[in-house]
Amino acid sequence: MKLSGFALFAGLTSSMGAQAVKVMLLGDSITEITCWRPLVWEQITSAGLAGSVDFVGSMNDLQPNCSRPQGFDPDHEGHSGWQAYDIARNNIAGWVQNTKPDIVQFMLGTNDVNIGHRNADSIIGSYTIMLNAMRAANPRVKVIVDKIIPTSWSDATIEAVNTAIPGWVQQQTTAESPVVIADCSRAAGFTNDMLRDDGVHPNSKGDQFIAGQIGPKLIQLIKDVSTTSSTSTSSTSPTSTSGGSGTGAAHWGQCGGIGWNGATTCVSPYTCQQVNPYYYQCL
């Protein structure tokens, strides 16, 4: 009796220690019907993290033209034709409550522009609603917001959303629940020859570019979650404190940019790095 109880306890503690970092890849058809997700998985595998990562979501499709790396987790929350406006108001709360992701990465807004004819303020407002829902499900959720890939005609509203994202991140990021940017925009190097003939979706070159922008950010956050989880038995978590010694900004905090009047240094071991001329971040 004592032996079986001990064995049960040991099994439970072992499974708790091996609990995977849950990652939700959220978006529209640029997430669902393209091939950058398995490319990101290859990066996660190369970093030695595949065994500790669980992609979550209600969808699990992958286009037949995409590579499927060994062990690839196809779960995602990409929905072709869906708009950020509707996801924010009708879907996101249920999705994140069901899965409790540790990390959410999203690119949304193209359909709000092309189908919903919404403006940049509406799209950014939807981002805020989604972020609030994510934090309601997990107050420590870490978020990657993508600057949207361009259309072949360089839609002005998409460009306006991309211009607004750094300011929104500055307002929304916290030490407990950081928000970071993966820049998939034209300004970051995404070109028209990375688009399919429809002028909206990425081709194989575009998939490579997107994976190259998202993958490193995601891997760093996975490592951060894993580190926090491994020290969760301590009474306090370094990432949840806003003070600390010195006057430097916390990890993921803003540390510079045009018009910035706050801290311009970072707490150790982080360094202040340029995201764009208006936004520098402690990374």
C-alpha positions in Angstrom: 0.0 0.0 0.0 2.8 2.4 1.0 4.8 1.4 -2.1 1.9 2.0 -4.5 1.2 5.4 -2.9 4.9 6.4 -3.2 5.0 5.3 -6.8 1.9 7.3 -7.6 3.4 10.4 -5.9 6.6 9.9 -7.8 4.8 9.6 -11.1 2.8 12.8 -10.4 5.8 14.8 -9.4 7.7 13.6 -12.5 4.9 14.6 -14.8 4.6 18.0 -13.1 8.3 18.6 -13.6 8.0 17.7 -17.3 5.0 20.0 -17.9 5.4 21.5 -21.4 5.3 25.2 -22.3 2.0 25.8 -24.0 2.2 28.0 -27.1 -0.7 29.3 -29.1 -0.1 30.4 -32.7 -3.1 32.7 -33.4 -4.1 34.3 -36.7 -5.9 34.0 -40.0 -5.0 32.3 -43.2 -1.5 33.6 -43.0 -1.2 31.3 -40.0 -3.5 28.4 -41.2 -2.7 27.8 -44.9 1.0 28.7 -45.1 4.1 26.8 -44.1 6.0 29.0 -41.6 4.7 27.0 -38.6 6.8 23.8 -39.3 9.8 26.0 -40.0 9.5 27.6 -36.6 9.2 24.0 -35.1 12.5 23.1 -36.8 14.1 26.1 -35.0 12.6 24.9 -31.7 13.9 21.4 -32.3 17.4 22.8 -33.2 17.3 24.7 -29.9 16.7 21.4 -28.1 13.3 22.5 -26.9 10.8 20.4 -28.9 10.3 18.0 -26.0 9.2 20.8 -23.7 6.8 22.6 -26.0 3.1 22.0 -26.7 1.5 23.9 -29.5 -2.2 24.4 -28.5 -5.4 25.3 -30.4 -8.6 24.0 -31.8 -7.1 23.6 -35.3 -4.5 21.0 -36.5 -4.4 21.2 -40.2 -1.3 21.6 -42.3 -1.2 22.2 -46.1 0.1 19.2 -48.0 2.8 21.3 -49.7 4.4 22.1 -46.3 7.2 20.1 -44.8 6.3 18.1 -41.7 9.3 17.8 -39.4 9.6 14.8 -37.2 7.6 15.4 -34.0 5.9 18.5 -35.4 2.9 19.6 -33.3 0.3 20.9 -35.8 -2.1 22.5 -33.3 -2.8 26.1 -33.9 -5.5 28.8 -33.8 -5.3 30.1 -37.4 -8.7 30.7 -39.0 -8.8 31.7 -42.7 -10.9 34.7 -43.4 -11.4 35.7 -39.8 -10.9 39.2 -38.5 -9.3 40.4 -35.3 -12.5 42.3 -34.5 -14.6 39.1 -34.4 -12.0 37.0 -32.7 -11.5 39.6 -30.0 -15.3 39.7 -29.2 -16.5 36.2 -29.9 -13.7 33.6 -29.7 -10.4 34.5 -27.9 -11.8 34.2 -24.4 -13.0 30.6 -24.9 -9.8 29.6 -26.7 -7.4 30.8 -24.0 -9.6 29.6 -21.1 -9.6 26.1 -22.6 -5.9 25.9 -23.2 -4.3 28.4 -20.7 -1.3 29.2 -23.0 2.0 30.3 -21.5 2.8 32.1 -24.8 0.6 33.6 -27.5 1.9 34.7 -30.9 -0.4 36.4 -33.3 -0.6 38.2 -36.6 -4.0 39.6 -37.3 -5.5 42.5 -39.2 -5.3 41.7 -42.9 -8.9 40.6 -43.1 -10.1 43.5 -41.0 -8.7 45.7 -43.7 -9.6 43.7 -46.9 -12.9 42.3 -45.7 -14.1 44.4 -42.8 -12.8 47.7 -44.1 -11.8 48.6 -40.6 -9.2 51.3 -39.6 -6.0 51.0 -37.7 -7.6 52.2 -34.4 -10.2 49.4 -34.6 -7.6 46.8 -35.2 -5.4 48.0 -32.3 -8.5 48.1 -30.1 -9.1 44.5 -30.9 -5.6 43.6 -30.0 -6.2 45.2 -26.5 -9.4 43.1 -26.0 -7.5 39.9 -27.0 -4.6 40.7 -24.7 -7.0 41.3 -21.8 -8.6 37.9 -22.4 -5.2 36.2 -22.6 -4.2 37.7 -19.2 -7.5 36.8 -17.7 -6.7 33.2 -18.5 -3.1 33.4 -17.5 -1.8 36.6 -15.8 1.8 35.6 -16.7 1.1 35.0 -20.4 3.9 36.2 -22.7 2.8 37.6 -26.0 4.4 38.1 -29.4 2.5 40.5 -31.7 3.7 40.4 -35.3 3.9 43.4 -37.5 1.7 42.4 -40.4 3.2 41.3 -43.7 2.5 43.8 -46.5 0.1 43.3 -49.4 1.6 43.7 -52.9 -0.1 47.1 -53.1 1.3 48.3 -49.8 -2.1 48.8 -48.2 -2.0 52.1 -46.2 -4.1 50.8 -43.3 -1.8 47.8 -42.7 1.1 50.1 -42.7 -0.7 52.3 -40.2 -1.3 49.3 -37.9 2.4 48.4 -38.1 3.3 52.0 -37.2 1.0 51.9 -34.2 2.2 48.5 -32.8 5.3 49.8 -31.0 3.3 52.4 -29.1 0.7 49.9 -28.2 3.4 47.5 -27.0 4.9 50.2 -24.9 1.5 50.8 -23.2 0.7 47.2 -22.7 3.9 45.3 -21.8 4.6 44.5 -18.1 7.3 42.7 -16.3 4.8 39.9 -15.4 3.3 39.6 -18.8 5.7 41.0 -21.5 4.6 41.8 -25.0 7.2 41.7 -27.7 7.3 42.4 -31.4 8.1 40.1 -34.3 8.6 42.5 -37.2 7.3 40.8 -40.4 6.7 44.1 -42.2 8.0 45.6 -45.4 10.2 47.9 -43.3 11.9 44.8 -41.8 12.6 43.4 -45.3 9.5 41.6 -46.4 9.3 42.2 -50.2 6.7 41.6 -52.9 8.7 38.6 -54.2 7.9 36.9 -50.9 4.2 36.9 -51.7 2.0 34.5 -53.7 0.2 35.7 -56.8 -2.7 36.8 -54.7 -0.6 39.5 -53.2 -1.7 38.6 -49.7 -0.2 35.3 -48.6 3.5 34.4 -48.2 5.1 32.0 -50.6 8.0 29.8 -49.6 10.4 32.8 -49.4 7.8 34.6 -47.3 7.4 31.6 -45.0 11.1 31.6 -44.4 11.1 35.3 -43.6 8.2 35.0 -41.2 9.8 32.0 -39.4 13.0 33.9 -39.2 11.3 36.8 -37.4 9.1 34.8 -35.1 11.2 31.8 -34.2 14.0 33.5 -32.2 11.5 35.6 -30.2 9.5 32.5 -29.5 12.5 30.4 -28.4 13.6 33.1 -26.0 10.1 33.3 -24.4 10.0 29.4 -24.2 13.3 29.6 -22.3 11.9 32.3 -20.1 8.8 30.3 -19.2 10.9 27.2 -18.5 13.3 29.2 -16.3 10.4 30.7 -14.3 8.7 27.3 -14.0 11.9 25.8 -12.6 12.2 28.4 -9.9 8.4 28.5 -9.1 9.0 26.9 -5.7 10.8 30.0 -4.4 8.6 32.6 -2.7 9.2 35.3 -5.3 9.9 35.4 -9.0 12.5 37.8 -10.4 10.3 38.5 -13.4 7.4 39.6 -11.2 9.2 42.4 -9.5 9.2 45.9 -10.9 12.0 47.2 -8.7 15.3 45.6 -8.2 18.6 47.4 -7.8 19.5 50.3 -9.9 17.3 52.4 -12.3 17.4 50.2 -15.3 14.2 49.0 -17.1 13.1 45.5 -16.5 13.4 42.6 -19.0 11.1 43.4 -22.0 10.6 47.0 -20.8 11.2 50.0 -23.0 14.6 51.6 -22.7 14.7 54.2 -25.5 13.4 55.6 -28.7 12.4 58.9 -30.2 10.4 60.9 -27.6 11.2 58.4 -24.8 12.0 60.0 -21.4 12.3 57.0 -19.2 15.1 54.7 -18.3 17.7 54.1 -20.9 19.5 51.2 -19.3 18.4 47.7 -18.4 18.7 45.6 -15.3 21.4 43.0 -15.6 21.9 40.8 -17.7 19.8 42.5 -20.3 20.8 45.1 -22.9 18.9 47.9 -24.6 18.3 46.9 -28.2 16.6 48.9 -31.0 13.3 47.5 -32.3 12.7 50.6 -34.4 13.7 54.3 -34.1 10.7 54.9 -31.7 11.1 51.8 -29.5 14.1 50.2 -27.8 13.5 47.2 -25.6 15.5 45.4 -22.8 16.3 42.0 -24.3 
